[in-house]
Amino acid sequence: MRPLSVSLAMLVVASFFGAGSAHAAPQPAGRAVVVVSGGNATSPFTTPEQACASGLAAGNTDTALRQDLLDHGYRVFTSPAMAGRGPVVDQDGFGAFGDCPITLPEIMTVDSTGSIDTAGEHLARFFTHLHDVYGVSELDVVGHSMGGLYSRAAFRVLQSLGSPIRIRSLTTIGTPWQGTYLSDYAHGLTPKSDCLGDRFCEAAMDDLKAEVDRLVAGSGREVNQAYLMGPGGWNEYQAGVLDDIPVTLIAGNRFTAPSEPANPSVWPNDGLVATSSALAVDVSERVLPRRRCFTFDDTHSIFVSDAAGLPWETGLTWDPRVHDVVRGAIDGTLDERLGCSSSR
């Protein structure tokens, strides 16, 4: 696959910090699916019955996946997120949406540029809101990109508070379990030479470094190997949280190294997250004991697909093949350790 052009760099950085017809029987009243969008995303709150009336009904990350799940009889909510503080407001430009029926307060809205753990606190409040107002007692959570890390942080909060909410499953889509090579470069962990001359990779590294240098804290400063990995890293701090939660990991590998040898922390990737990171290949069994793994020749998001001249269905959350796997994860029909590397 040819490398992305330099013109994609800003779109990809923004997207990070940003169709079957069969109908299943309705889910039990207390069970629901929640889709959680990622870093720098702005996504509206939607319910199974209510969504935004103009533009993309649930934003650019969640709309296609939400609709597929609704079409198959699932009760689906999307969690609100803003790229910054405050409640969700209407969006214009790429992935526009507006005329949304419900706006939740800031304390239930993920600041998708903030820290992972603060995002988790807000997301835990949102899950509690679903319990208190909509009668949700069991959740299947689907997290795109940083949304997978935000979800894990929220689970830890719920468990520490003795919440009655049961997490049935977690599915992560393009989630940087081990960080992203862009943040690794910004923190001096990965040299630009690991781009192997790919101009998009180099430009994206420079763009994120400028953003990290500007920020005092937040996801951009945390989504790297130094923060997430190792004996004292964030992942190990989460040990035990997922013990009773089956996890399905979905990765994209649309873009491959222009030459060899290549750093596996960079190549192949979905335009933003390396396949090895999305599959958590170096995350210990202590942290992630129950896992299933899938890889598709997809990009990280429809931002990347659109700018690369590819159909939106090549973005991970818009690919019908990914939708099939998500439904299998929710239904519990996937084999343990399917497609994953050997135990660590």
Summary of the structure (lengths in Angstrom):
residues: 344
radius of gyration: 18.3
end to end distance: 31.0
largest distance: 54.2
contacts: 1291
relative contact order: 0.16
helix: 37%
strand: 15%
